[in-house]
Amino acid sequence: MNQITGKTRICGIIGDPVEHSMSPVMHNAAFEALGLDYVYLPFRVRGEELKGAINGIRALNIVGLNVTIPHKMAVMPFLDKLDPLAERMGVVNTIASENGELTGYNTDAPGFLQALRAQGIEPDGKSIVMIGAGGAAKGISFILAGAGASLVILNRTLSRAEELASQIAQYYHRKIAAMTLNEANLKRAFEEADVLVNTTSVGMVPDVDRTPVPGKLLNSHLAVSDIVYNPLETRLLREAKAAGARTIDGLDMLVWQGALAFEKWTGQKAPFEIMKQAALKALRNEK
């Protein structure tokens, strides 16, 4: 950061808000570790400013951006092209610029899949219960279905779960179950489940005492993944661990999606452990 020059290449993140993002510390640690003349900056962009911000990528010769809430779907019409995975999912979280041409990618979903596989969980043939039907759920459900998993989607608003299930079913030509999120349906879904994935923000700081699943329903046959990374151990994961379940926190997904974006912008292999340690350090300082 002390050696920024006219040759320094700029990456960043856009969203509203962005103050909480771990991405700047992760990416700047990676750039420093590899000796790359890059810098990563957060940009708060309101909805009405989104089109201008995307045009600014070209005008300012920005190499690439991450995209976070609430722009992951709204940004798509302003890009020149979409990676097939992002187009299929309808969600973009990474933009790469090449000679002013902007391509949208989704690294959230493959980042989640990489995090599962790193823990020895291969989705193929597994029965996976997914909580939520929002933007994160859309990407994760598509990547899991594509990897051969059988899915049950539960959401408080049934119509959203049904809509997402229908989209996946049409693409992969197989039935995807959708249910209202309640205790009775969770109990039914867990009868054959191998993996539970929470894609909602329930349990995130400051509402750390909340959980999307009653602890009494959890069991030792499940692997439980929560995409929330602050706190690292949510109430859901704490109660899953107490029930004997295998647990996977949200930090690895965060770092993997960042690592995949890093590689698109730089063409170099991302230093995963350095990025993870930088994020951990920042999270600990926030507490």
Long-range contacts (C-beta under 8 A, 24 or more apart in sequence): 1-28, 1-39, 3-37, 4-39, 5-37, 7-37, 8-37, 8-38, 8-39, 9-36, 9-37, 9-38, 9-39, 9-63, 10-38, 10-39, 10-40, 10-41, 10-60, 10-61, 10-62, 10-63, 11-38, 11-39, 11-40, 11-41, 11-62, 11-63, 11-64, 11-65, 11-265, 12-40, 12-41, 12-42, 12-43, 12-62, 12-65, 12-66, 13-40, 13-41, 13-42, 13-43, 13-65, 13-66, 13-67, 13-68, 14-43, 14-44, 14-45, 14-50, 14-53, 14-65, 14-66, 14-67, 14-68, 14-71, 15-44, 15-45, 15-67, 15-68, 15-69, 15-70, 15-71, 16-44, 16-45, 16-46, 16-47, 16-69, 16-70, 16-71, 17-44, 18-42, 18-43, 18-44, 18-68, 19-44, 20-230, 21-68, 22-229, 22-254, 22-279, 22-282, 22-283, 23-66, 23-258, 25-278, 25-279, 25-281, 25-282, 26-254, 26-255, 26-258, 26-275, 26-276, 26-278, 26-279, 27-258, 27-262, 27-275, 28-278, 29-274, 29-275, 29-277, 29-278, 30-259, 30-262, 30-270, 30-271, 30-274, 30-275, 30-278, 33-271, 33-274, 34-266, 34-268, 34-271, 36-266, 36-268, 38-63, 38-265, 38-266, 45-71, 47-71, 47-74, 50-74, 50-75, 50-78, 51-78, 54-78, 54-79, 54-95, 54-102, 57-95, 57-97, 57-102, 58-97, 58-100, 58-102, 61-97, 62-97, 63-96, 63-97, 63-265, 64-94, 64-95, 64-96, 64-97, 64-261, 64-264, 64-265, 65-94, 65-95, 66-93, 66-94, 66-95, 66-258, 66-261, 67-92, 67-93, 67-94, 67-95, 68-93, 69-135, 72-135, 73-135, 75-104, 76-104, 78-102, 79-103, 79-104, 85-109, 85-110, 85-142, 85-143, 88-142, 88-171, 89-138, 89-139, 89-142, 90-138, 91-135, 91-138, 91-139, 93-139, 93-257, 93-261, 94-257, 94-260, 94-261, 94-264, 96-264, 96-265, 105-261, 105-264, 106-139, 107-256, 107-257, 107-258, 107-260, 107-261, 107-264, 108-136, 108-139, 108-140, 108-253, 108-257, 109-139, 109-140, 109-142, 109-143, 110-143, 110-256, 110-257, 110-260, 111-253, 111-254, 111-255, 111-256, 111-257, 111-258, 111-259, 111-260, 112-139, 112-140, 112-143, 112-225, 112-227, 112-253, 112-256, 112-257, 113-143, 113-144, 113-147, 114-252, 114-256, 114-260, 115-225, 115-248, 115-252, 115-253, 115-256, 116-195, 116-225, 116-248, 118-252, 118-256, 119-223, 119-246, 119-248, 119-252, 121-195, 121-223, 121-248, 122-147, 123-147, 123-148, 123-149, 123-195, 124-148, 124-149, 125-149, 125-150, 126-150, 126-194, 126-195, 127-152, 127-192, 127-193, 127-194, 127-195, 128-152, 128-193, 128-194, 128-195, 128-196, 128-197, 129-154, 129-186, 129-189, 129-190, 129-193, 129-195, 129-196, 129-197, 130-154, 130-196, 130-197, 130-199, 131-155, 131-181, 131-196, 131-197, 131-198, 131-199, 131-200, 131-202, 131-212, 131-213, 132-198, 132-199, 132-200, 132-212, 133-157, 133-160, 133-161, 133-163, 133-164, 134-160, 134-199, 134-200, 136-199, 136-200, 136-227, 137-164, 137-199, 137-200, 138-164, 138-167, 140-197, 140-199, 140-227, 141-168, 141-176, 142-168, 142-171, 144-197, 145-171, 145-172, 145-174, 145-176, 146-172, 149-195, 151-176, 151-177, 152-176, 152-177, 152-178, 152-179, 152-189, 152-193, 153-177, 153-178, 153-179, 154-178, 154-179, 154-180, 154-181, 154-185, 154-186, 154-189, 155-180, 155-181, 156-180, 156-181, 181-212, 183-214, 183-217, 186-213, 186-214, 186-217, 187-217, 190-217, 190-219, 190-222, 193-221, 193-222, 194-221, 194-222, 194-223, 195-222, 195-223, 195-224, 195-225, 196-222, 196-223, 196-224, 196-225, 196-240, 196-245, 197-225, 197-226, 197-227, 198-224, 198-225, 198-226, 198-227, 198-228, 198-234, 198-236, 199-227, 201-228, 202-228, 202-236, 203-228, 203-231, 203-234, 203-235, 203-236, 204-228, 204-230, 204-231, 204-234, 205-230, 205-231, 208-234, 208-235, 209-235, 210-235, 211-235, 211-236, 211-239, 212-236, 213-239, 215-239, 215-240, 215-242, 215-243, 218-243, 218-245, 219-243, 219-244, 219-245, 220-244, 220-245, 221-245, 222-246, 223-247, 223-248, 224-248, 226-250, 227-253, 229-253, 229-254, 229-279, 229-283, 230-283, 230-286, 231-287, 232-283, 251-276, 251-279, 251-280, 251-283, 252-276, 254-279, 255-279
